[in-house]
Amino acid sequence: MTITAILPCRKGSERVPQKNVRQFVSSGESLLTLKLAQLSHLDFVDEILLSTNDDEVVEQAQSLGMLKLRIDSRPEKLCQSDTNLQDLISYLGANVAPGEFLWTHATSPFVGPQLYRDAFSAFTSGRDAGFDSLVAVEKYQDFFLFQGKPVNFGLDGNFWPRTQDLRSLFRITSGLFIGSSDLLEKSRNRIGARPLLFELTGEAALDVDWPDDFEKASAAFASSGLSAQGEGA
């Protein structure tokens, strides 16, 4: 069975210009080259599929000389800011070998080799319990409102329960998704009907979506002791 790591990196980030390819650590690595280095340490991954329309992404990736790397020249219609994500999921699903996928993003720099290994091990074990996919999440246990109304409190006559008794909510991160390759193309989704929630905490849950995120993540990575060659968490 083939296991494919999928790494989408389109050109034209609007919130953080050139976020995938600009220097992220002082030694010169970008978010892209850091993520490819992290993925290169995964023995269980047979192929790394980098899907992009960015020539600089291609140039940086090819400079690493990775044997497992395959570069997909993604059609421009699937590289727009308003591209339907489900269309991209289906497209990439049709371009991976039958087996399983690990979908991740360069914008999750603190999700490294060990977390990928732990997640894949959890997914493998979870299948025996009936889980059909895995998704990285960040747990929140606090008071939430939606359109002015309580979401997870004010139930059963106890309007202000203790924080530890609140129903937890989970934010899906960009860290990783794992499942069968059939799921991508047939369901046009990265999670199935019964996903296993893989909790990330602290910096591991960080998604670089805004300029402040990039600067904070860069500083945190520099002080973390993690290797720019991909080893670490």
C-alpha positions as CSV (number, residue, x, y, z in Angstrom):
1,M,0.0,0.0,0.0
2,T,1.4,3.4,-1.0
3,I,1.4,6.3,1.5
4,T,1.6,9.7,-0.1
5,A,2.3,12.9,1.7
6,I,0.4,15.8,0.0
7,L,1.8,19.3,0.3
8,P,-0.2,22.1,-1.5
9,C,1.7,25.3,-2.0
10,R,0.0,27.7,-4.4
11,K,1.4,31.0,-5.5
12,G,-0.1,34.3,-4.5
13,S,-0.7,34.4,-0.7
14,E,-2.7,37.5,-0.1
15,R,-2.3,37.8,3.7
16,V,1.4,36.9,4.0
17,P,3.2,37.6,0.6
18,Q,5.5,34.8,-0.5
19,K,4.9,33.1,2.9
20,N,6.0,29.6,1.6
21,V,9.3,30.7,0.0
22,R,10.6,33.7,2.0
23,Q,13.3,33.1,4.6
24,F,11.8,31.7,7.8
25,V,14.9,30.8,9.9
26,S,18.2,32.6,10.1
27,S,20.0,29.8,8.3
28,G,18.0,30.6,5.2
29,E,15.3,27.9,5.1
30,S,11.8,28.8,4.1
31,L,8.6,27.3,5.4
32,L,8.6,25.2,2.3
33,T,12.1,23.8,2.6
34,L,11.6,23.3,6.3
35,K,8.5,21.3,5.7
36,L,10.0,19.2,2.9
37,A,13.0,18.4,5.3
38,Q,10.5,17.3,8.0
39,L,8.7,15.0,5.6
40,S,11.9,13.6,4.3
41,H,12.5,11.9,7.7
42,L,9.2,9.9,7.5
43,D,10.2,6.3,6.5
44,F,6.5,5.3,6.2
45,V,5.9,7.8,3.4
46,D,6.6,6.5,-0.1
47,E,6.1,9.7,-2.0
48,I,5.8,13.4,-1.3
49,L,3.5,15.1,-3.8
50,L,4.1,18.9,-3.9
51,S,1.3,20.6,-5.8
52,T,2.0,24.1,-6.9
53,N,1.9,26.8,-9.6
54,D,4.8,28.7,-8.2
55,D,8.1,28.6,-10.1
56,E,10.0,29.6,-6.9
57,V,8.4,26.8,-5.0
58,V,9.6,24.4,-7.7
59,E,13.1,25.8,-7.7
60,Q,13.5,25.6,-3.9
61,A,12.1,22.0,-3.8
62,Q,14.2,20.7,-6.6
63,S,17.4,22.2,-5.0
64,L,16.9,19.7,-2.2
65,G,17.4,16.7,-4.4
66,M,14.8,14.6,-2.7
67,L,14.2,11.2,-4.3
68,K,10.7,10.8,-3.0
69,L,9.5,14.1,-4.3
70,R,7.1,14.5,-7.2
71,I,6.0,17.9,-8.3
72,D,2.5,18.4,-9.6
73,S,2.0,21.5,-11.8
74,R,-1.4,22.4,-10.6
75,P,-3.9,24.1,-13.1
76,E,-4.3,27.8,-12.5
77,K,-8.0,27.4,-12.1
78,L,-7.3,25.4,-8.9
79,C,-4.8,28.0,-7.6
80,Q,-7.1,31.0,-7.1
81,S,-8.0,32.6,-3.7
82,D,-11.6,31.7,-4.4
83,T,-10.9,28.1,-5.6
84,N,-13.4,25.6,-4.1
85,L,-11.3,23.5,-1.7
86,Q,-13.4,20.5,-2.5
87,D,-12.4,20.8,-6.2
88,L,-8.7,20.8,-5.2
89,I,-9.2,17.8,-2.9
90,S,-10.8,15.8,-5.6
91,Y,-8.1,16.8,-8.1
92,L,-5.2,15.8,-5.8
93,G,-7.1,12.6,-4.9
94,A,-7.0,11.6,-8.6
95,N,-3.3,12.3,-8.7
96,V,-2.1,10.0,-5.8
97,A,-1.5,6.3,-5.9
98,P,-4.1,4.0,-4.3
99,G,-3.4,3.7,-0.6
100,E,-3.3,6.3,2.2
101,F,-2.5,10.0,2.3
102,L,-1.0,12.4,4.8
103,W,-2.1,15.9,3.9
104,T,-0.1,18.7,5.5
105,H,0.9,22.4,5.0
106,A,4.1,24.3,5.1
107,T,2.3,26.8,7.3
108,S,2.5,24.3,10.3
109,P,6.2,24.5,11.0
110,F,6.0,23.0,14.5
111,V,4.4,19.8,13.2
112,G,7.5,17.8,12.6
113,P,8.6,14.2,12.1
114,Q,7.7,12.9,15.6
115,L,4.2,14.3,15.5
116,Y,3.7,12.9,12.0
117,R,4.8,9.5,13.3
118,D,2.6,9.7,16.4
119,A,-0.4,10.7,14.3
120,F,0.1,7.9,11.7
121,S,0.4,5.4,14.5
122,A,-2.8,6.7,16.1
123,F,-4.6,6.5,12.8
124,T,-3.4,2.9,12.2
125,S,-4.6,1.9,15.7
126,G,-7.8,3.9,15.3
127,R,-8.9,2.0,12.3
128,D,-9.4,-1.1,14.5
129,A,-11.8,1.0,16.6
130,G,-13.8,2.1,13.5
131,F,-12.2,5.5,12.8
132,D,-12.0,6.2,9.0
133,S,-9.6,9.3,9.1
134,L,-7.6,11.5,11.4
135,V,-7.5,15.3,11.7
136,A,-5.3,17.6,13.8
137,V,-7.3,19.8,16.2
138,E,-6.7,22.3,18.9
139,K,-9.0,21.8,22.0
140,Y,-10.8,24.8,23.5
141,Q,-12.7,24.6,26.7
142,D,-14.1,28.0,27.3
143,F,-17.4,30.0,27.0
144,F,-18.5,30.5,23.4
145,L,-21.3,32.5,21.8
146,F,-22.6,32.3,18.3
147,Q,-24.8,35.1,17.1
148,G,-25.2,36.2,20.7
149,K,-26.4,32.9,22.0
150,P,-24.5,30.3,24.1
151,V,-22.9,27.5,22.2
152,N,-21.6,25.2,24.9
153,F,-23.0,26.6,28.2
154,G,-26.4,27.6,29.6
155,L,-27.6,24.0,29.4
156,D,-29.7,22.0,31.9
157,G,-30.5,25.0,34.0
158,N,-26.8,25.6,34.9
159,F,-26.0,28.7,33.0
160,W,-22.5,29.2,34.3
161,P,-20.9,25.8,34.9
162,R,-17.3,25.4,35.9
163,T,-14.9,25.9,33.0
164,Q,-13.7,22.3,33.4
165,D,-17.3,21.0,33.0
166,L,-17.9,22.8,29.7
167,R,-18.4,20.8,26.5
168,S,-15.1,21.1,24.6
169,L,-14.9,22.6,21.1
170,F,-12.2,21.7,18.6
171,R,-10.6,23.9,16.0
172,I,-9.3,22.1,12.9
173,T,-5.7,23.1,12.3
174,S,-3.7,22.9,9.0
175,G,-1.3,20.5,10.7
176,L,-2.3,17.2,9.2
177,F,-5.1,15.0,7.8
178,I,-4.7,11.3,7.3
179,G,-7.0,8.9,5.5
180,S,-7.6,6.6,2.5
181,S,-6.8,8.1,-0.9
182,D,-10.3,7.0,-2.0
183,L,-11.7,9.5,0.4
184,L,-10.2,12.5,-1.4
185,E,-11.5,11.7,-4.9
186,K,-14.8,10.0,-4.1
187,S,-15.9,12.1,-1.1
188,R,-14.1,15.3,-2.1
189,N,-13.1,15.6,1.6
190,R,-10.1,15.1,3.8
191,I,-12.0,13.7,6.7
192,G,-14.5,10.9,6.7
193,A,-17.7,10.2,8.6
194,R,-15.9,9.2,11.8
195,P,-12.6,11.1,12.1
196,L,-10.1,10.5,14.9
197,L,-9.2,13.8,16.6
198,F,-5.5,14.2,17.1
199,E,-4.9,17.0,19.6
200,L,-2.1,19.5,19.1
201,T,-1.1,21.9,21.8
202,G,0.9,25.0,22.1
203,E,3.1,26.0,19.1
204,A,2.3,22.7,17.3
205,A,-1.2,24.0,16.8
206,L,0.0,27.3,15.2
207,D,-1.1,28.0,11.6
208,V,0.9,30.8,9.8
209,D,-2.0,32.7,8.3
210,W,-1.2,36.3,9.1
211,P,2.0,38.5,9.1
212,D,2.1,38.5,12.9
213,D,1.9,34.7,12.8
214,F,4.9,34.5,10.5
215,E,7.0,36.8,12.7
216,K,6.0,35.1,16.0
217,A,6.5,31.6,14.5
218,S,9.9,32.5,13.1
219,A,11.1,33.9,16.5
220,A,9.6,30.9,18.4
221,F,11.3,28.4,16.0
222,A,14.7,30.2,16.4
223,S,14.4,29.8,20.2
224,S,12.9,26.3,20.3
225,G,16.1,24.4,19.6
226,L,14.4,22.5,16.8
227,S,16.6,21.7,13.8
228,A,16.0,23.6,10.5
229,Q,16.8,20.3,8.8
230,G,13.5,18.9,9.9
231,E,14.1,16.9,13.1
232,G,12.3,17.7,16.3
233,A,8.7,17.6,17.3
